[in-house]
Amino acid sequence: KYSQHIRQAQYRKGFATAVLLAIIALLAIGAVAYVYLQKKLANQSAIAETASQTSQTTQTASQPIPIAQTSDSQTADWKTYINAQYGFLLRYPSNWKTYTPPFPINNLIVVLGENAGKGDGDIGGDVFVSAYDASITPLETLISRVGQQFPDREIKKEDIYINGILATKITVTSLSVPVSQWKAEEFFVERGGKIFTLNNGAIPSNTMFEAVGLTFEFAH
């Protein structure tokens, strides 16, 4: 009887050990399965997020570029400035003047405005037109110069069509200066290795800048 009792005890002990080992194995398998599922879910989430971002980018890229122009009724009695050297023209209000600097000033070609070329060290004007060699001064360099004196500047950049010409428009403001005192607006047009820029001189009161700038076109 004693030996039978020993055998029963050993059997129960072996059975308990087997059960314990089985439980441990199940827990280990469960832990591995949990980790695997978490990684799989994370990967699926990352793939979905990437697909969503790609979709958003595609949608943004496919948005049509706006066509900007000044109405014919507004320019009906305007004058036309033609630059034969660079082959472009601009229309401007009949009470405005044009001023061509007698010597180069920051690649400036012409100034248009009611007070253009008023003298006393001030060339006046509402619209300032310049031309740059794109191989020497590329577009991004020109854009980076606008408002560079303000470390907190904000640049809004967009592509537009001006009379069928693809152009870049930027608006630059500074958090430290009221918009009523400083606001730079500029159009950039590239052609034949040249970049033509039209800007408002960062003078917010030059309210006719955009209307005049949008009449820009190449004469030939």
PyMOL commands that set and color helices and strands:
alter all, ss='L'
color gray80, all
select helices_A, chain A and resi 2-61+139-145+209-213
alter helices_A, ss='H'
color red, helices_A
select strands_A, chain A and resi 67-68+79-83+88-92+97-99+108-113+127-133+153-162+165-174+184-191+194-199+217-218
alter strands_A, ss='S'
color yellow, strands_A
deselect
rebuild
show_as cartoon
